[in-house]
Amino acid sequence: MKLIALLIGLLIERLATQIFHWRRMRWVDRIVDSGFRQAERLANWPALIPVVLVAIVLVMPVFAVIWFLGDALAGFAYLIFAIVVLFFSLGPRDIGEQVAEYCKAVEEDDDERIHHAAKAIVEDDVPADPAECTRCVEAAVCVQANNRLFAVVFWFVVLGPLAAWAYRVTDLVRRRAVFTAARDGEADGSSARIRDAAEMLHGWLAWIPARMTAVGYAAAGHMDDAMAAMRAPTEDRDATTSERSEKLLARVGVAALALQDRPDETATERAVRGAEAADHLVFKLLLIWAVIIAAMTLYGFTQ
């Protein structure tokens, strides 16, 4: 049943782009902001406590449906419920659609659209230098694919729709905490504390999927380079759990692409080729995961 729900959910993810705006869930921001305001009154408490409480509040509706329906949530009813929860857990935007927007902007040489599209993929400021921006986008596609897709699929398969939604909730809380801290600036220490706590919580849930995704990139791409990048020593002792996972995904993903600059290639062609190669790597890994999950279902490891 999980496999059927997963396949239908991923099919909707790829084809139903006109309804993606439903997943933005602006109403969640009001709940998170309210929770953050309450957290300011608990300045002596560890910031992780109010962050976890806000996440629990957002997870409760899905938990309540599972609890109250009980045995009635089986068969076709479970399938529909799982598809709906999975749809809202993925994203919030399709990485393939964003890559297509970025490539179109690059081909049309629209600097403003290129910057906007690249920033949407990276979810941060992007370098002004075109070559650095190209590399940044390639790495970001590999990172965001785990955050928006593979980690959700992992928790959905392992623990079901509730776990997939719980993961997405921690990401929604993290995104809002990062936005709030950037808006308030360095003057507001409570916002920075909440941001760090939200990133910590999300980083914990992303840790295992990130490493499985990194191994998957090696299997789906250039294995020798990817494995070498995975084993390469790094100087990130002071980095957070989330930062270490993102650096691993970026390093291994880019290595798995094994892209070489071509002497007769323009900067535009290189940017498009790199972004499309990263998106293709993600799609190949998704197929690999689908085959593995199907085999696990066939042999009774998952339902």
C-alpha positions as CSV (number, residue, x, y, z in Angstrom):
1,M,0.0,0.0,0.0
2,K,2.8,2.4,0.8
3,L,4.4,1.7,-2.6
4,I,1.2,2.5,-4.4
5,A,0.7,5.7,-2.4
6,L,4.3,6.6,-3.0
7,L,4.2,6.1,-6.8
8,I,0.9,8.0,-7.1
9,G,2.3,10.8,-4.9
10,L,5.5,11.1,-6.9
11,L,3.5,11.0,-10.2
12,I,1.4,14.0,-8.9
13,E,4.7,15.6,-7.9
14,R,6.0,15.4,-11.4
15,L,2.8,16.2,-13.4
16,A,0.4,18.3,-11.4
17,T,2.5,21.5,-11.3
18,Q,-0.6,23.7,-11.5
19,I,-1.6,22.8,-7.9
20,F,1.9,23.2,-6.3
21,H,0.8,26.5,-4.8
22,W,-1.4,24.6,-2.3
23,R,1.8,23.3,-0.6
24,R,3.0,26.8,0.3
25,M,0.7,26.7,3.4
26,R,1.0,30.3,4.4
27,W,-1.3,29.7,7.3
28,V,1.5,27.7,8.9
29,D,3.6,30.8,9.2
30,R,1.0,32.4,11.5
31,I,1.1,29.5,13.8
32,V,4.9,29.3,13.8
33,D,5.1,33.1,14.4
34,S,2.7,32.8,17.3
35,G,4.8,30.0,18.8
36,F,8.0,32.1,18.4
37,R,6.3,35.0,20.2
38,Q,5.4,32.7,23.1
39,A,9.0,31.4,23.1
40,E,10.3,35.0,23.8
41,R,8.6,34.8,27.2
42,L,10.6,31.6,28.0
43,A,14.0,33.1,27.5
44,N,15.5,31.0,30.3
45,W,14.3,27.8,28.6
46,P,16.4,26.0,26.0
47,A,15.2,27.2,22.6
48,L,14.7,23.6,21.4
49,I,11.7,23.2,23.7
50,P,9.4,25.8,22.1
51,V,10.6,24.7,18.7
52,V,9.6,21.1,19.4
53,L,6.3,22.3,20.9
54,V,5.5,24.3,17.7
55,A,6.3,21.2,15.6
56,I,4.1,19.0,17.7
57,V,1.2,21.5,17.3
58,L,1.5,21.3,13.5
59,V,1.9,17.5,13.5
60,M,-1.2,17.0,15.7
61,P,-3.9,17.3,12.9
62,V,-2.4,14.4,11.0
63,F,-1.9,12.4,14.2
64,A,-5.6,13.1,15.2
65,V,-6.9,11.8,11.9
66,I,-4.9,8.6,12.3
67,W,-6.0,8.3,16.0
68,F,-9.7,8.9,15.5
69,L,-10.1,6.9,12.3
70,G,-8.2,4.0,13.8
71,D,-8.9,0.7,12.0
72,A,-11.2,2.6,9.5
73,L,-8.1,4.1,8.0
74,A,-7.2,1.0,5.9
75,G,-7.4,-0.1,2.3
76,F,-8.6,2.6,-0.1
77,A,-9.1,5.1,2.7
78,Y,-5.5,4.8,3.8
79,L,-4.3,5.1,0.2
80,I,-6.1,8.4,-0.3
81,F,-4.9,9.7,3.1
82,A,-1.3,8.7,2.5
83,I,-1.3,10.3,-1.0
84,V,-2.7,13.6,0.4
85,V,-0.2,13.7,3.3
86,L,2.7,12.8,1.0
87,F,1.7,15.5,-1.5
88,F,1.8,18.2,1.2
89,S,5.0,16.7,2.7
90,L,7.0,16.9,-0.6
91,G,8.4,20.2,-1.8
92,P,7.3,22.9,-1.2
93,R,8.4,23.3,-4.8
94,D,9.4,20.8,-7.4
95,I,13.2,20.9,-7.9
96,G,12.9,19.9,-11.6
97,E,10.5,22.7,-12.3
98,Q,12.9,25.2,-10.7
99,V,15.8,23.8,-12.7
100,A,13.8,24.3,-15.9
101,E,13.0,27.9,-15.0
102,Y,16.7,28.5,-14.3
103,C,17.8,27.0,-17.6
104,K,15.3,29.0,-19.5
105,A,16.4,32.2,-17.8
106,V,20.1,31.4,-18.6
107,E,19.3,30.6,-22.3
108,E,17.4,33.9,-22.6
109,D,20.3,35.8,-20.9
110,D,18.0,37.5,-18.4
111,D,20.3,38.4,-15.5
112,E,17.4,39.3,-13.2
113,R,15.5,36.1,-13.8
114,I,18.8,34.1,-13.5
115,H,19.5,35.6,-10.1
116,H,15.9,35.0,-9.0
117,A,15.8,31.4,-10.2
118,A,19.2,30.6,-8.8
119,K,18.3,32.1,-5.4
120,A,15.1,30.1,-5.3
121,I,17.1,26.8,-5.8
122,V,19.9,27.7,-3.4
123,E,17.5,29.3,-0.9
124,D,20.2,31.8,-0.1
125,D,22.2,34.6,-1.8
126,V,24.1,33.5,-4.9
127,P,27.5,34.6,-6.2
128,A,27.6,37.4,-8.8
129,D,30.3,35.6,-10.8
130,P,28.5,33.4,-13.4
131,A,30.9,30.4,-13.1
132,E,30.6,30.4,-9.3
133,C,26.8,30.7,-9.6
134,T,26.7,27.7,-11.9
135,R,28.6,25.6,-9.4
136,C,26.5,26.8,-6.6
137,V,23.3,25.8,-8.4
138,E,24.6,22.4,-9.2
139,A,25.5,21.8,-5.6
140,A,22.2,23.2,-4.4
141,V,20.1,20.9,-6.6
142,C,21.9,17.9,-4.9
143,V,21.2,19.3,-1.4
144,Q,17.6,20.4,-2.0
145,A,16.7,17.1,-3.6
146,N,17.3,15.4,-0.2
147,N,15.4,18.1,1.7
148,R,12.4,18.2,-0.5
149,L,12.2,14.7,-1.8
150,F,14.4,11.9,-0.6
151,A,14.2,12.6,3.1
152,V,10.4,12.7,2.9
153,V,10.3,9.4,0.9
154,F,12.6,7.8,3.5
155,W,10.5,8.7,6.5
156,F,7.3,7.8,4.6
157,V,8.6,4.3,3.8
158,V,10.1,3.7,7.3
159,L,7.4,5.1,9.5
160,G,4.5,6.1,7.3
161,P,2.6,9.4,6.5
162,L,2.9,10.8,10.0
163,A,6.7,10.7,9.9
164,A,6.8,12.2,6.4
165,W,4.6,15.1,7.6
166,A,6.7,15.5,10.8
167,Y,9.8,15.9,8.7
168,R,8.2,18.5,6.5
169,V,6.9,20.4,9.6
170,T,10.5,20.7,11.0
171,D,11.5,22.1,7.6
172,L,8.6,24.6,7.6
173,V,9.6,25.7,11.2
174,R,13.3,25.9,10.1
175,R,12.5,28.1,7.1
176,R,10.3,30.5,9.1
177,A,13.0,30.7,11.9
178,V,15.7,31.5,9.3
179,F,13.5,34.2,7.8
180,T,12.6,35.7,11.2
181,A,16.2,35.8,12.3
182,A,17.3,37.4,9.0
183,R,14.5,40.0,9.3
184,D,15.2,40.8,13.0
185,G,19.0,41.0,12.4
186,E,21.8,40.5,14.9
187,A,20.1,42.8,17.5
188,D,17.5,40.1,18.4
189,G,19.4,37.2,20.1
190,S,16.2,35.2,20.8
191,S,15.5,34.9,17.0
192,A,19.0,33.6,16.4
193,R,18.6,31.0,19.3
194,I,15.3,29.8,17.8
195,R,16.8,29.6,14.4
196,D,19.7,27.5,15.6
197,A,17.3,25.2,17.5
198,A,15.1,24.8,14.5
199,E,18.0,24.0,12.2
200,M,19.2,21.5,14.8
201,L,15.9,19.7,15.0
202,H,15.6,19.5,11.2
203,G,19.2,18.4,10.9
204,W,18.6,15.4,13.2
205,L,15.8,14.2,11.0
206,A,17.8,14.8,7.8
207,W,21.0,13.1,9.0
208,I,20.2,9.5,8.0
209,P,18.4,10.3,4.7
210,A,21.3,12.7,3.7
211,R,23.8,9.9,4.0
212,M,21.6,7.4,2.1
213,T,21.1,10.1,-0.6
214,A,24.9,10.7,-0.8
215,V,25.5,6.9,-1.3
216,G,22.7,7.0,-3.9
217,Y,24.4,9.8,-5.8
218,A,27.5,7.6,-6.0
219,A,25.5,4.7,-7.3
220,A,23.6,6.9,-9.8
221,G,26.5,8.9,-11.0
222,H,30.3,8.6,-11.3
223,M,31.0,6.3,-8.4
224,D,34.8,6.6,-8.2
225,D,34.7,10.4,-7.9
226,A,31.7,10.4,-5.6
227,M,33.2,7.8,-3.2
228,A,36.5,9.7,-3.1
229,A,34.6,12.9,-2.2
230,M,32.7,11.0,0.5
231,R,35.9,9.8,2.1
232,A,37.8,13.0,1.7
233,P,38.7,14.7,5.0
234,T,36.9,17.9,5.9
235,E,37.4,20.7,8.3
236,D,33.9,21.1,9.6
237,R,34.3,20.3,13.3
238,D,32.5,23.5,14.2
239,A,29.7,23.0,11.7
240,T,26.2,22.0,12.8
241,T,24.6,18.6,12.0
242,S,22.6,20.3,9.2
243,E,25.6,22.0,7.7
244,R,27.6,18.8,7.7
245,S,24.9,17.0,5.9
246,E,24.4,19.7,3.3
247,K,28.2,19.9,2.7
248,L,28.3,16.1,2.3
249,L,25.4,16.1,-0.2
250,A,26.9,19.0,-2.2
251,R,30.4,17.5,-2.3
252,V,29.3,14.0,-3.2
253,G,26.6,15.1,-5.6
254,V,28.9,17.4,-7.6
255,A,31.6,14.8,-7.7
256,A,29.0,12.2,-9.0
257,L,28.2,14.6,-11.9
258,A,31.9,14.4,-12.9
259,L,31.4,17.4,-15.3
260,Q,34.4,18.6,-17.2
261,D,34.7,22.0,-18.8
262,R,34.7,21.9,-22.6
263,P,36.9,24.3,-24.5
264,D,34.3,25.1,-27.1
265,E,31.5,25.6,-24.6
266,T,30.0,29.0,-23.7
267,A,29.2,30.0,-20.1
268,T,25.5,29.7,-20.9
269,E,25.9,26.2,-22.3
270,R,27.9,25.2,-19.3
271,A,25.3,26.5,-16.8
272,V,22.5,24.7,-18.6
273,R,24.4,21.5,-18.9
274,G,25.4,21.5,-15.2
275,A,21.9,22.2,-13.9
276,E,20.3,19.6,-16.2
277,A,22.9,17.0,-15.3
278,A,22.2,17.6,-11.5
279,D,18.5,17.3,-12.1
280,H,19.1,14.1,-14.2
281,L,21.2,12.7,-11.4
282,V,18.3,13.3,-8.9
283,F,15.8,11.6,-11.3
284,K,18.1,8.5,-11.8
285,L,18.4,8.2,-8.0
286,L,14.6,8.5,-7.6
287,L,14.3,5.5,-10.0
288,I,16.8,3.5,-8.0
289,W,14.9,4.2,-4.8
290,A,11.6,3.2,-6.5
291,V,13.1,-0.1,-7.5
292,I,14.5,-0.8,-4.0
293,I,11.3,0.1,-2.3
294,A,9.4,-2.1,-4.8
295,A,11.7,-5.0,-4.0
296,M,11.3,-4.4,-0.2
297,T,7.5,-4.4,-0.7
298,L,7.7,-7.6,-2.7
299,Y,9.7,-9.4,-0.1
300,G,7.6,-8.1,2.8
301,F,10.1,-5.7,4.4
302,T,7.5,-2.9,4.1
303,Q,3.8,-2.7,3.4
